[in-house]
Amino acid sequence: MPPDPHALNAFQDAQRAAGAIAAKHRGDLDGAQALLASFPDEASRTRGFQLLAELALTILRAQTGESMDDLVQQLSLHIAAVATDGPPV
């Protein structure tokens, strides 16, 4: 059975999202911007980052043994702290 083209597109979008984050963190802002601009549309960008977030949380859950609800709660608290105090240095 051939792979589902929608699933393949979602995983390609998640890889593109991961690449944009990696480029930003290594200081390649032009590369990050180029990757963000390479998404075919906003829906693809959204799906890519959503899948990337789900995969990252799944890896973290497997490594820590915490529930997804606990991880999301911790993440929400970190988001609130960044919104109040600014990003960590």
C-alpha positions in Angstrom: 0.0 0.0 0.0 1.5 3.4 -1.0 2.0 6.0 1.8 -0.8 8.5 2.4 0.2 11.7 0.5 -1.4 13.9 3.2 0.6 12.2 5.9 3.7 12.5 3.9 3.1 16.2 3.4 2.5 16.6 7.2 5.8 15.0 8.0 7.6 17.0 5.4 6.1 20.2 6.9 7.2 19.0 10.4 10.7 18.5 9.1 10.7 22.0 7.6 9.4 23.4 10.9 12.2 21.6 12.8 14.7 23.0 10.3 13.5 26.5 10.8 13.9 26.2 14.6 17.3 24.6 14.3 18.5 27.4 11.9 17.2 30.1 14.3 19.0 28.5 17.3 22.3 28.3 15.4 22.0 32.0 14.5 21.1 31.4 10.8 18.1 33.8 10.8 18.1 34.1 7.0 17.9 30.3 6.7 15.1 30.1 9.3 13.2 32.8 7.4 13.8 31.0 4.1 12.4 27.8 5.5 9.4 29.6 7.0 8.7 31.2 3.6 9.0 27.8 1.8 5.8 26.5 3.3 3.2 26.4 0.5 0.5 28.0 2.7 -0.4 29.0 6.3 -2.3 25.7 6.8 0.8 23.7 6.0 2.9 25.8 8.3 0.3 25.3 11.1 0.1 21.5 10.5 3.9 21.2 10.4 4.4 23.0 13.7 1.5 21.2 15.4 3.0 17.8 14.4 6.4 18.9 15.5 5.1 19.9 18.9 3.2 16.6 19.3 6.3 14.6 18.4 8.5 16.6 20.7 6.1 16.2 23.6 5.8 12.4 22.8 9.6 12.1 23.0 9.6 14.0 26.3 6.8 11.9 27.7 8.7 8.7 26.8 11.9 10.0 28.4 10.3 11.3 31.6 7.3 9.0 32.1 5.1 12.0 32.8 1.6 12.2 31.4 0.9 14.3 28.4 -1.5 16.4 30.5 1.3 17.1 33.0 3.7 18.0 30.3 1.2 20.4 28.6 0.5 22.0 32.0 4.2 22.6 32.5 4.6 23.9 29.0 1.6 26.3 29.6 3.3 27.6 32.8 6.6 28.2 30.8 4.7 30.0 28.1 3.0 32.3 30.7 6.4 33.0 32.3 7.9 33.9 28.9 5.0 36.1 28.2 5.5 37.9 31.5 9.3 37.9 31.9 10.5 37.5 28.3 12.4 34.6 26.8 15.2 32.9 28.7 18.7 34.1 27.9 
